[in-house]
Amino acid sequence: MIDLRSDTVTRPTPSMRRAMAEAEVGDDVYGEDPTINRLEQRAAELMGKEAALFVPTGTMGNTIGIKLHTEHGQEVICDSRSHVLDWELSMVAWFSGCVLRTVSADGELPEWQHYRTAIRTGGDNSAPTGCVTVENTHNMLGGLVYTLDSLDEICHETHRLGLKVHLDGARIFNAAVSLGVSPARICGDADTVMFCLSKGLGAPVGSLLAGSAADIARGRRLRKRLGGGMRQAGVLAAAGLVALEESPPRLATDHENARLFARGLGLPTCPPTNIVVFDVSHTGRTPAQIAGALKAEGVLVSPVAETVLRAVTHQNVSAEECRSAAEIVKRVLTSGT
Ligand SMILES: Cc1ncc(COP(=O)(O)O)c(C=O)c1O
């Protein structure tokens, strides 16, 4: 099988497995796991923030980040195709008691001009905005990357209104590689940033939430409340530390493989990172039917919207496999069966 469903399907490398076996551990709920402490410190440095918190999933990191910046009864602004809206089971409502108000830029990344129109200052008849969330890279929009200017403007203008920004940077290292800058530069002005170890970086489990020391101290309590106090999870953090050192340099290969795949399919646009989304409405078949036909041919992709399939490149698929997957997808899309 050539598995292009997601970069979450990656398996830990031999060096990650070795580091896991040898990890020094302690009880992290007492703050005594030296490997987790090192990972949190390294993550904070890489994001240019005061502190960071190891969480089991990106969803938990986003949930805590948004909770830190909001009060019950407020609104949270997000893109209409964002992960916090589509794929996190309404955690913003469930945990933070907020409503998501969406902005959209017709398949492009929403800019400050879009966010601005959605922000409300409250009053007698409308709920005030609590915070703004931005997703970078953007999963459902095909791994699009914000320009530094655009993201800086969103953060700067949101702050001018006295509001906070949470960055869903699940794939911030892909964004950094694509722009040729450090992750710290990208998330410089965001108040909190979540990034995942378990996607393109290839670690088996875990995400980090980075921000001010005060926010992360509060975040630690919120993590416990969500059942995320993980005890001797240094075995997981050890793989994360290896991922942070070894994986960013090879993300450019994933991006090149995504371009190979997109070119092989004859798509008109070139994916900027490791995610390719493609519309299949012209086939008269549903994405699920096409995904089923592809599975029978040895290629796994994800149906992600009514007419859209997604393929994601990662460390466990080669250039050759991406080329051959593109040929198979092209054949299945044109075969009419
Ligand atoms: C953009 C984005 N944010 C957050 C998440 C959540 O990560 P997790 O699956 O670890 O909860 C994902 C996962 O795919 C994602 O793509």
The ligand as an ORCA input file, in Angstrom:
! r2SCAN-3c Opt
* xyz 0 1
  C      -4.156     21.692     11.199
  C      -4.354     20.676     12.272
  N      -4.544     21.094     13.532
  C      -4.732     20.236     14.539
  C      -4.711     18.874     14.328
  C      -4.990     17.958     15.485
  O      -3.994     17.059     15.776
  P      -4.338     15.662     16.525
  O      -4.809     14.734     15.474
  O      -3.037     15.287     17.135
  O      -5.389     15.953     17.548
  C      -4.500     18.388     13.033
  C      -4.494     16.933     12.764
  O      -4.557     16.474     11.655
  C      -4.330     19.308     11.972
  O      -4.165     18.905     10.703
*
